[in-house]
Amino acid sequence: MKVYLLSLGAGLLVGIVYSLLNVRSPAPPVIALVGLLGILVGEQLIPFAKTLVNKEPAATSWIHQIKPHMFGHLPKGGDSIVGARQAEAKMGDHG
């Protein structure tokens, strides 16, 4: 979650700089982003409906289909830090 907040903060900072420089953002208009959201949600309607028709709990569809596709998997910061430290240690042994 920290990565997402940092990304949002960086975006806000860039937006402020653009505003101060009176530069227009290269980002697509909001209407395009709303359309992309519609596509993303629409892709999940059929799998969700199949879950309901099969009388499975809605949570099953949410956990296994909708959530991973729409939101992705949150990064696991601890694993990458440990891996980076192990790589540094190996380089130190050979250098």
C-alpha positions as CSV (number, residue, x, y, z in Angstrom):
1,M,0.0,0.0,0.0
2,K,2.9,2.3,0.7
3,V,4.0,2.1,-3.0
4,Y,0.5,3.3,-4.1
5,L,0.6,6.2,-1.7
6,L,4.1,7.2,-2.9
7,S,2.9,7.0,-6.5
8,L,-0.1,9.2,-5.6
9,G,2.2,11.7,-3.9
10,A,4.6,11.8,-6.8
11,G,1.7,12.4,-9.1
12,L,0.4,15.2,-7.0
13,L,3.9,16.8,-6.9
14,V,4.2,16.6,-10.7
15,G,0.7,18.1,-11.0
16,I,1.7,21.0,-8.8
17,V,4.8,21.7,-10.8
18,Y,2.8,21.5,-14.1
19,S,0.4,24.1,-12.6
20,L,3.2,26.4,-11.5
21,L,4.8,26.2,-14.9
22,N,1.4,26.6,-16.6
23,V,1.9,23.4,-18.6
24,R,-0.9,21.1,-19.7
25,S,-0.7,17.5,-18.5
26,P,-0.2,14.8,-21.1
27,A,-2.6,12.5,-19.2
28,P,-5.8,11.5,-21.0
29,P,-9.0,13.3,-20.2
30,V,-11.1,12.0,-17.3
31,I,-13.7,10.7,-19.7
32,A,-11.1,8.3,-21.2
33,L,-10.2,7.1,-17.7
34,V,-13.8,6.5,-16.9
35,G,-14.1,4.4,-20.0
36,L,-11.1,2.3,-19.0
37,L,-12.7,1.7,-15.6
38,G,-15.9,0.6,-17.4
39,I,-13.9,-1.9,-19.5
40,L,-12.2,-3.3,-16.4
41,V,-15.5,-3.7,-14.5
42,G,-17.3,-5.0,-17.6
43,E,-14.7,-7.8,-18.0
44,Q,-15.7,-9.1,-14.5
45,L,-19.5,-9.1,-15.0
46,I,-19.7,-12.5,-16.8
47,P,-17.4,-14.4,-14.4
48,F,-19.3,-12.9,-11.5
49,A,-22.7,-13.8,-13.0
50,K,-21.4,-17.4,-13.6
51,T,-20.5,-17.6,-9.9
52,L,-24.0,-16.5,-8.9
53,V,-25.7,-19.0,-11.4
54,N,-23.6,-21.8,-10.0
55,K,-24.8,-20.7,-6.5
56,E,-21.2,-20.2,-5.3
57,P,-20.6,-17.5,-2.7
58,A,-20.0,-14.1,-4.2
59,A,-16.8,-13.9,-2.1
60,T,-15.3,-16.7,-4.1
61,S,-15.6,-14.7,-7.3
62,W,-14.3,-11.6,-5.6
63,I,-11.2,-13.3,-4.1
64,H,-10.2,-15.5,-7.0
65,Q,-11.3,-13.5,-10.1
66,I,-12.3,-9.9,-9.6
67,K,-9.9,-8.6,-6.9
68,P,-6.7,-10.0,-8.5
69,H,-7.7,-8.8,-12.0
70,M,-8.9,-5.3,-11.0
71,F,-6.4,-4.4,-8.3
72,G,-3.5,-6.7,-8.9
73,H,-1.4,-8.1,-6.1
74,L,0.1,-5.7,-3.6
75,P,3.9,-5.7,-3.7
76,K,5.6,-7.5,-0.9
77,G,8.3,-5.1,0.2
78,G,10.0,-7.4,2.6
79,D,10.9,-10.0,0.0
80,S,12.6,-7.5,-2.3
81,I,14.6,-6.0,0.6
82,V,15.9,-9.4,1.7
83,G,16.8,-10.3,-1.9
84,A,18.6,-7.0,-2.4
85,R,20.6,-7.5,0.8
86,Q,21.5,-11.1,-0.2
87,A,22.7,-9.9,-3.6
88,E,24.8,-7.1,-2.0
89,A,26.3,-9.7,0.3
90,K,27.2,-12.0,-2.6
91,M,28.8,-9.1,-4.5
92,G,30.8,-8.2,-1.4
93,D,32.2,-11.8,-1.1
94,H,33.4,-11.7,-4.7
95,G,34.8,-8.2,-4.8
